[in-house]
Amino acid sequence: MPHIHDKIDFCVEVFIVYNGKVLLRKHDKYKIWLSVGGHIELDEDPNEAAVREVKEEVGLDVEIINHTNLPIVMDHNHKGLIPPVFTNRHRISDSHEHVVLVYFAKSKTDKLILPITKEVSEGCKWFTSDELKDPKFELTKHVQIYANSALDALF
């Protein structure tokens, strides 16, 4: 998706857990292991973006998890949203930044349906907690923390 603004965009990341493993995707541009995610589009809220990005990138139907003990309030004027577990802001280039809302989700399957599009990944892998520590994968610190937190919360 094209950028909404030339200086900053809002994005979602989703750490998906199934059967004691968390899914990571090798980013096609940056060549590092990241969660599934992408830009929030103008016509959607962050929860919708999280579900859409997962479906588009790996073909999974997921349930975004409310990690709080607080109710999601809805009435005729308000659509309650599941809050992110983490948030961060990071620079993508000298002139562009992302504000990221990080969600945890559960999947009912580990069978991925990878799209055949211009956005090609070098691979997806379901990681165990031990594999998240393995230096051969060269995971960034934030990915290790978020992925381990997702496993701790959902397994």
C-alpha positions in Angstrom: 0.0 0.0 0.0 1.3 3.5 -0.7 2.1 5.7 2.2 -0.7 7.8 3.6 1.7 10.6 4.5 5.2 11.5 3.4 6.7 11.8 6.9 4.8 9.3 9.1 2.5 6.3 8.8 0.6 4.2 11.2 1.1 0.4 11.0 0.2 -2.8 12.7 2.3 -5.8 13.6 0.8 -9.1 14.6 2.6 -11.9 16.5 0.5 -15.0 15.7 0.7 -18.0 18.1 -0.3 -21.6 17.3 0.5 -24.7 19.3 3.4 -23.2 21.3 5.0 -21.5 18.3 5.0 -17.9 17.0 5.0 -17.0 13.3 7.7 -14.8 11.9 8.2 -13.7 8.3 11.5 -12.9 6.5 10.9 -9.3 5.2 11.4 -9.1 1.5 13.1 -5.6 1.6 15.0 -5.6 4.9 15.9 -9.3 4.9 15.3 -9.7 8.6 12.7 -11.8 10.6 9.7 -9.7 11.5 6.1 -10.3 12.5 3.3 -10.1 9.9 2.0 -6.6 9.4 1.7 -3.4 7.4 0.1 0.0 6.9 -3.3 0.9 8.3 -5.4 2.0 5.4 -7.6 5.1 5.5 -10.9 3.2 5.5 -10.0 0.8 8.4 -9.3 0.8 12.1 -6.1 -0.9 13.6 -7.9 -4.1 14.5 -9.3 -4.5 10.9 -5.8 -3.7 9.5 -4.2 -6.4 11.7 -6.7 -9.1 10.5 -6.4 -8.0 6.9 -2.6 -7.9 6.9 -2.4 -11.4 8.3 -4.9 -12.7 5.7 -3.1 -11.0 2.8 0.4 -12.0 3.8 0.0 -15.5 5.1 -3.6 -16.6 4.5 -4.5 -17.1 8.1 -7.8 -16.2 9.8 -6.8 -15.0 13.3 -8.4 -13.8 16.5 -6.8 -10.7 17.8 -6.5 -11.1 21.6 -7.5 -8.6 24.2 -4.6 -8.8 26.6 -6.3 -6.5 29.2 -8.9 -7.4 31.8 -10.9 -4.4 30.6 -14.1 -4.8 28.6 -14.2 -3.6 25.0 -17.1 -1.1 25.2 -19.5 -0.8 22.3 -22.7 1.1 21.9 -24.6 2.8 19.1 -22.0 5.5 18.8 -18.8 3.7 19.6 -17.0 0.7 18.2 -14.6 -0.6 20.9 -11.2 -1.6 19.7 -8.8 -4.2 21.2 -5.8 -2.2 22.4 -2.3 -3.1 21.2 0.1 -4.9 23.5 3.1 -2.8 22.5 3.6 0.4 20.5 6.7 1.8 19.0 7.9 4.5 16.7 10.9 3.9 14.4 12.6 5.5 11.4 12.2 3.8 8.0 14.4 6.3 6.2 15.9 9.7 6.7 12.5 11.3 6.0 9.9 8.7 7.0 8.8 7.0 10.3 6.3 4.4 11.4 4.1 4.4 14.5 3.4 0.7 15.1 0.6 -0.9 17.1 1.6 -4.4 18.0 -1.0 -7.1 18.5 -1.0 -10.7 19.6 -3.3 -13.2 17.8 -4.3 -16.9 17.9 -4.6 -19.1 14.8 -6.5 -22.3 14.6 -4.0 -23.7 12.1 -0.4 -23.5 11.1 -1.1 -24.1 7.4 -0.1 -20.9 5.6 -1.4 -19.8 2.2 1.2 -17.5 0.8 0.1 -15.1 -1.9 1.7 -15.0 -5.3 2.2 -11.2 -5.5 4.9 -8.7 -6.0 5.4 -8.7 -2.2 7.4 -12.0 -2.0 8.8 -13.2 1.3 12.0 -15.3 1.6 10.1 -17.4 4.0 7.9 -17.8 7.0 8.7 -19.9 10.0 6.9 -21.0 13.2 9.4 -20.4 16.0 9.6 -22.1 19.3 10.8 -20.1 22.3 14.2 -21.9 22.0 14.6 -20.9 18.4 13.9 -17.3 19.2 17.1 -17.4 21.2 19.2 -19.1 18.5 21.8 -16.6 17.1 21.7 -18.2 13.7 18.4 -16.4 13.0 19.8 -13.0 14.0 16.5 -11.8 15.5 16.4 -8.2 16.6 15.9 -7.5 20.3 12.4 -6.1 19.8 11.3 -9.1 17.8 12.6 -11.5 20.4 10.8 -9.6 23.2 7.5 -9.3 21.4 7.6 -12.9 20.1 8.5 -14.3 23.5 5.8 -12.1 25.2 3.2 -13.5 22.7 4.2 -17.0 23.5 4.1 -16.3 27.2 0.6 -14.7 27.0 -1.0 -17.2 24.6 0.5 -20.6 25.2 
